[in-house]
Amino acid sequence: MMHLYSLATPNGQKISVALEELALDYTPHTINILTGEQFTPAFIALNPNSKIPVLVDEDGPKGETVSIMESGAILLYLAEKTGQLLSADPLVRLETIQWVFFQMASIGPMFGQFGHFYKYAGEKCTHPYPVERYTTEAKRLLQVLETRLDNRHWLVGEQYSIADIAIFPWVDCLSRFYKAEEQLALHTYPNVQAWLERCLERPAVQKGMTVCSDI
Ligand SMILES: N[C@@H](CCC(=O)N[C@@H](CS)C(=O)NCC(=O)O)C(=O)O
């Protein structure tokens, strides 16, 4: 049995989508980060960094119970455990891991800062610099994806993989949560939009995106 401690944010959605795609048996536990549940001793015991998502697998390596933090590490763990969503071909596998790391290092932190200043900071920050800086960076990253997705159905190889799962919830969030369609001129990234639609059409994605949304 697995336990997912999460909330329906992009980092959390990655893992619930992967669990649904893999048809794994898991119990979701909603962590309300708006009321500080990530700072309770019980949660810190699972993730010393106080962030969702966390996956607990009672049937981990060597039969041990393992608690895994960091969504990229969780995606790799699930892919390796099941032999799915990550190609066994060494070259495709290497490429997939690079795009997962690209999400972890760039898309997540930069889109997250963009959303913070564009949508949530409000009157706490009236200086235009942060929104300008993160708008420029978010658009640059969207263009990286746009170019990558030229004549490609999925981000890596011929198959939907953990690279797609890592990135599409963050792209979806730009319109769904941040309402930044105009600010980021999302219509100017047609390859990205078409790929996002392909991801969102998947039944497992539709289910996974709503897990741990009950706050
Ligand atoms: N690099 C981490 C980032 C996780 C993260 O930032 N989670 C956010 C929600 S999307 C969170 O738990 N925030 C709570 C807080 O910052 O107090 C991962 O990918 O797992």
The ligand as an SDF file (V2000), in Angstrom:
LIG
                    3D

 20 19  0  0  0  0  0  0  0  0999 V2000
   10.8250   20.7960   -5.2210 N   0  0  0  0  0  0  0  0  0  0  0  0
    9.6600   20.3880   -4.4750 C   0  0  0  0  0  0  0  0  0  0  0  0
    8.7270   21.5810   -4.3560 C   0  0  0  0  0  0  0  0  0  0  0  0
    7.4960   21.2600   -3.5540 C   0  0  0  0  0  0  0  0  0  0  0  0
    6.6830   22.5070   -3.2640 C   0  0  0  0  0  0  0  0  0  0  0  0
    7.1180   23.6310   -3.4900 O   0  0  0  0  0  0  0  0  0  0  0  0
    5.4560   22.2790   -2.7390 N   0  0  0  0  0  0  0  0  0  0  0  0
    4.6230   23.3900   -2.3710 C   0  0  0  0  0  0  0  0  0  0  0  0
    3.2340   23.2530   -2.9710 C   0  0  0  0  0  0  0  0  0  0  0  0
    3.2970   23.2230   -4.7550 S   0  0  0  0  0  0  0  0  0  0  0  0
    4.4710   23.4300   -0.8560 C   0  0  0  0  0  0  0  0  0  0  0  0
    4.3450   22.3970   -0.2250 O   0  0  0  0  0  0  0  0  0  0  0  0
    4.4730   24.6200   -0.2660 N   0  0  0  0  0  0  0  0  0  0  0  0
    4.3010   24.7800    1.1340 C   0  0  0  0  0  0  0  0  0  0  0  0
    5.2000   25.8250    1.7230 C   0  0  0  0  0  0  0  0  0  0  0  0
    6.0310   26.3740    0.9760 O   0  0  0  0  0  0  0  0  0  0  0  0
    5.0820   26.1020    2.9050 O   0  0  0  0  0  0  0  0  0  0  0  0
    8.9640   19.2360   -5.1870 C   0  0  0  0  0  0  0  0  0  0  0  0
    8.9480   19.2430   -6.4250 O   0  0  0  0  0  0  0  0  0  0  0  0
    8.4530   18.3130   -4.5180 O   0  0  0  0  0  0  0  0  0  0  0  0
  1  2  1  0
  2  3  1  0
  2 18  1  0
  3  4  1  0
  4  5  1  0
  5  6  2  0
  5  7  1  0
  7  8  1  0
  8  9  1  0
  8 11  1  0
  9 10  1  0
 11 12  2  0
 11 13  1  0
 13 14  1  0
 14 15  1  0
 15 16  2  0
 15 17  1  0
 18 19  2  0
 18 20  1  0
M  END
$$$$
